[in-house]
Amino acid sequence: MGEKGAGRLNRSRTFWLGLAVAFLVTLGSSLSQRIPGLPALPLSVRVMDSQPVGPMSAFGQVDMDLHPWLLAIAYLVPKELSFSVWLLWLVRIGLTALAIATGAEPGSAQDWWRFSFPAPYNQATGAVLALSGLALWGARKHLVQAFLTALGARRDRAESVEPLGYRWAFVGFGVCFAWLVCFFRLAGCRPAFAVAFPTVIIGAYLAYARLQAEAALDTGFWWFNDIMLMPVGAARYLPQEIISLYTAGWVSAPMPSIVLSTCSINALTSFKIADAAGVSLRPFTRLLLGGLFVALVVGVFVTLTGTYRFGFIAMKGSTGNSLVADVLRVYGHDIYNDIALNYDADPSPEGVFWIGIGGIVCILLGLMRLRFLWWPLHPVGYILSNSLPIAYGLFPFLIVWVVKAVVTRYGGLRLYRSTLPLATGLVVGDILNTTIWNMVALVSKGHV
């Protein structure tokens, strides 16, 4: 999109074309689901049914997801990232098929929750931890400079354009981390646990921020409980610590930027968009903080009054996009069952091993990408391929990778840049349709 400018995008005809196409397509799909007389316009096409036995069961149920927002995101991310996601998804399926062929119980790669080979979610967990370490290592010079500036030992002109002064940023981090430690201590946890658990959470959120910056996508599944329990087993923890692990499990809910961690992750995305548009970040920060305060007050009031009046399950305000309600319902219903099942869980050396493998692979991919310009595999693609649903990770990224390869091959970087507003419009149009139907669901109390 070339030069910066907050008003540049909305003057682009291709942006409005993409918005209109995405909105009309998703609107037609939504209407066909609600009005049986209209012709079906599915955005997800069944490619293959799941196979109950044999290595082919590794594919599971294969759907081709053609939602405009997903295709657009796959187009906006770097080409090597799109390539890595679909290729490494095929590798994941192949490793699962190999495990089944050598005696493992048949099952799909997407639903392979076991800690045994190939343990994809354990690999993703290790890779996320490694990515947070790489992010800290890459920012080490900047962090030292910022810390010295906060202490007054140095002056940094770049501080004036940051969303928050360095001193206030470090003070805020210290206060928030101290509060987390205090919270777990008040819950009856030992000092080591009260420090370790928030540290793991912060490390994961560093990786989430990197994922948002690189791909604007989340890891599909990520569980802090495994990291804390697998190395030593549950018997080493106090009952209060086990309860704290699971009652704080909402911070690691599936698709974190959609659920309860929205404030920290999507705020970073907002800052990136504002910076690209040339918006002053200091006033923008105050605007975000004001919106956060209003959302907290209104959200708490609506949630509490609605829950007490109708009951959580009866509130169908999120019918148009039920992931949030489903996640909260699952956590609320299963939390104490999980505690009962895992209170005496043994250590899992195999699970720890695959976490380590995931971390090593992520670091190696990162080093190869830094040293060799021709290296095609991206560490973020490795994480996404081991955590995204197959409907997200395979066909959309494969289709868009082919399209982008043709665009850049025959039109070069100039043609690719000219199509970026079109992709952005697809995202906005898809979100606009979802927002409208969520509002309709709220007004109709879930009847539409």
N, C-alpha and C positions, 0 to 999 in steps of 0.2 A: 504493500500500500504506500510505499515510498516514504514521504516526509511525514513528520508528526503533525497532528492537528485534530482537536476534538471534534470539529465539525466535518471532517473530510469523509468519514465513512457514510454518513447519512446522505451525502450528495452523490453517492455512487449508484448508478443505475443497476449494476450487477448485484449489489447488496440487496436492493429492493426486489429484484427478480428472484434471488435465492430465498428471501423471506416469503414472498408470495407463493412460490412453488412448494416450499416446506409446509407452510400453513395450510394451503389447500389440500395437499396430499394427506397430512395428518388429520385435518378436519374431516376429510372424506372417510378415512379409516375409523375415526371415533364415531362418526354418525352411523356407519354401517354396523358397528357393534351394538348400537343402541336402537336402531330402527331396522328390524329384520327385512323389511321390504326393499331396502336399498341394496344394490350389488356390493358384494364383499370387496374390500380393498385392504388386504392384509399387508402389514409391514414386516411380517416374519413368515417365511416360507419353509415348510418341512422338506428337508432334503433326504433324510434317512431315519427310519425308526430304530430304536435301540435293539441290539441283539442280546439275547439272554445268555448265550454261551460262546466260548471260543475267543480268540484274540480280537475278533471284530467288535466284541462288546466294548473295547476300549474307546470306540468312537462315541458310544452312547447315542442319545437322540440328537441328531444334527439338524439345527435350524439355521436358515440364512436370514439374519437380522438386517433389514434395510431401512432402519430409522434414519431420517435425514441428519439428525444431530450427530449420530455415531459416524456416518460416512464423512461428514464435514470435519469432525475431529481427526479422523484418520488421514484426511487430506491436509490438514493444517500442521500436523506434527512432521518432524523430519522424515525423509524417505527411508533412511536406514532403520528408523524406529518402526515404521509400518511393516517393513520387510521382516524385521526381527520378531514382531508379534506373531504373524501368521506362520512363519517358518518354524519358530520354536514351539508353537502350539502343535504343529505336526510332529516335532521331536517328542513332545510330551505324550502325544497319543502313541507314538512308536514305542517309547519306553514302557508305557502301560501295557501295550500288546505283548511286549517281550516278557514282562512279569507274568502275565496270564499264561503265555505259552510255556513258561518254565515252572508252572504249578500253582500260581496264585489264583485266588478265587476271582472269577470274572466280574468285571465292573468297569464303568466308564471312567475315563481320565478326569472328567470334571467332578465326579463324585468319589474320587479316590482319597478319602479322608484318613486312610491308614498311615502309620508311621513307617511302614515297610516300603521297599523300593517300588516305584520311584519317588514316593512321598512328595508330590508337587507343592503342597501347601507348606510343608516344612522347608522346602527349598526357597519358596517365596519369603517365608519368615526370615531365614538367614540372609537372603539378598536384601531385604528391607533394612535389617540391622547394618549390613555392610554399606548400603547406600547412605545411611545417616552418618556413618564414619567417614565416608568419602566426601560428603558435603561439608562436614566439620574440617577435614583436612584441607580441602580446597579453599575454605574461607579463613584459614588460620591467620594469615597476614592481615586481612581486613579486621578480624575480631581483635587481634592484638592492638592494631591502630585505633580501633573504636574504643577499646578499654582504656588506653593511655589518654585519649581525648576526653573520655568521661572523667578521668582523674585530674584533668587539667595539665598533664605533663606534655601534651602536644596539642597542636591545632590542626584541624582537618576541615578544609573548605567544603568538602563533599557533605559534611554534616548538615549544612543549611538546606539541602534539597531532600534530606531523608524525611520519612513520615513522622519520625519522633527523634528528639535529641538523644544522643548516645547515653548521656547520664540517666535520663528518665527511662530509657530502654533497659539498662542494666538494673536500675532500682526496681522497675516493674517485674523483671524476670526474678530477681531475688525475693521480692515479696510474695509472688505467686508460688514459687518453688517452696518457700518456707511455709506457706499456708497448706500446701499439699502434704508436706511432712507432718505438720501439726495435726492436720485432719486425720491421717492414718494413726498417729500416736494417740489421739483422742479416741479412736476406734479400738484401741487396745493392742495395736501392732508394735512389734519390737523396733528399735531404732534402725537396724539394718534393713528391714523390710520397708519401713517408712521412707527411707532414702532410695532404695533400689527400685521400687515400683514406679514412683514418679520419674526416675531417670530413664527407665524403659519407655514410659509413655512419651517423654520429650524426644527421645531418640527416634521413636516411630513417627512422631509428627514432623521431625526434620525430614525424614524420608518422604512423608506424604507431601510436604511442600515441594520437594524436588520432583516428585511424580507429577504434581500439578503444573510445575514450571515446564517440564519436558513434554508431557503428554496430555495434560488437562483431564486425566483419568485417574481413578482410584484402583488400588488393589481390591479385588472382589472380596477376599476373606483374609482376616488377620486376627489372631487371638493372642493377647498378652498372657493369658493364663498358661499357655503351653510353655512360654519362655521361662516363667517363674517355677512351674511345677516339674517339667521334664528332667532337669538336671539332678534334682535331689529327691523328688517324690513329695507327695502331700504330707506324709507323716512328719516331716521336719518343720511344718508350719503350725502355728497356733490356730485354734478354731476361729479366732477373730480375724486372722490373716487370710484364711480361706474364704471367709464371708466377704472380706474386703475385696479380694480378687474378683469374685463373681458379681458382687453388687456394683462394682466399678467397671463391669464389663462393657457397659454402654459406650465407653470411650473407644472401643475397638470393634464397633458394629460394622457389618458388611457395608461396602460403599460409603466410607466415612464422610466424604464431603456432602453426602445427601442427608445424613442422619444428624447426630448430635454434635459432631465435631465441626459443623459448618462454620462456626464463627472464626476459628483459627485458620482453616485451610482456604475457604473461599474468600476470606478477607485478603489473603496473600494474592490470590488470583485477581481480586479487584484492584489491588495496588499495581500489579503488573499491567493491567489494562489501562489504568489511569496514567501510568508513567509513559506507556506507548502513545497515548493520546495527547501528551503534553500538559496534563492537568497538574496543578500545584498540589503536592502531596500533604502538606501540613493542614490546609483547610479540608482536604479530602478525609484526612484522619479524624478530624473533629466531626465531620458529617457521619462517618461510619460509627463512631462512638455514640453519637446521638441516636442513630438508627438502632444500634444495639440496645440502648437503654429503653427506647420506646417498644421494641420488639419483646424485650424481657417482660416489661410491665404488662403489655397487652396479652402476650402469650401465656404468662402465668395465670392471669385472670381468666382467659378463655378456657384454658386447659382445666383449671381447678373447678370452675363453675360448671363446665360441660361434663366433666367426669362425674361430679357428685349428682348432677341432675339426670344425665342419661346413662352413665356407665361408660367405660372406655370402649368396649366392643361395640356399643350402640352408636357411638359417634362415628359417622361415616364421612366426615369432612374430607378425608384423604382418599376417597374412592377412586378419583381420577389418577392418583399416584400413591398406591397404598404401601410403598416400601417402608416409610417411617412408621406407620401404624403397625405393620406386620412385625418389624424388628422389636418395637417396644412391647408388643403383645407377647412375642416369643420370650424375650428376656424376663418379663414379669411373670410369665407362666412357668418357665423352666428353671429359673435361677436356683431355687432351693433343691430341685431335683438334681441339678448339676452338682451342687455342693455335696449332696448325699452320695452321688456316684463317684465323685473324685476325691472325697475326703481321705480315703486310704489308698489313693493311686500310687503305684510304685514308680521309681525313676525309669526313664525311657532312654537308655543310651543310644538306641537306634534313631529315635526322633532327634536327639541332640546331634548325632552324626550327620543327618541330612540337613539340619539347620546349618551346620558348619560347611557342608558341601555347597549349599546355596550361597553362603557368604563368600566362599572362595571363588566360585564361578562368577559372581557379580564383580568382584575385584579384578579378576583376570580379564573379563570383558571390558571393564573400564580402562585398564592399562593398555590393552590392545587397541582400543579406540583412540587413546591419546597418542600412541606411538606410531600407528600406521593409518594414514588417511584412507586407504582402500578397505580397511576392515569393516565388514557390513553389519556386524551384530552389535546391538546396543544393550547395555546392562538394564536399562529401564524396560526394554522389550522383553528381557528375560523374566523380570518380575511380573509384568502384565501377562505374559504367556502362561505363567504358573499360577495365576490367580483369577483372571477374567473368565466369565462363562464362555463356552465355545461359540455361542451365537454372537458374542461381541468380538472375540479374538481372531476368528478364522476368516470367514468370508468377507466381512466389511473391510478389514485391513488388506486382504489379498486383492479385492476388486479395486480399492482406491490406490494401492501400490502400483497396479498395472496402469491405471489412468494417469497417475502422477508421472510414472516413467515415460509414457507417451508424450505428455505435455512438456516435460523438461527436455526430452530427446529432440522433439521437432519444433518446439517454441521457445526453449531456453528459459532462463530465469525471468525474463521480462514477461512472457506469457503466464508463467506460474504466478507471479506477483499480481498480475491483472485479474486472476481468478480467485484470489484470496477473499475479496469482499463477497463473492458469490457463496463461498463456503461459510463465511460468517453469517450471512443472511439465512442460510439453511438452519444453523443453530438457533438463531433468534426466532425464526418462524416456528420451529418445532416447540421451543419453550413457550412461545406465545399461545399455541394451541393447548398445551398442557395446563398453563395458568388459567386460561378461560374455563376449561372443564373442571378444574379444581374449585374455581369460584362458583360455577353452576352447582357442583356437588355440595358446597357449603350452604348455598341459598336453599337448595331443595332437600337438604338433610340426607343426601346420599341416594335419593330416589331417581336421579337422572345420571 
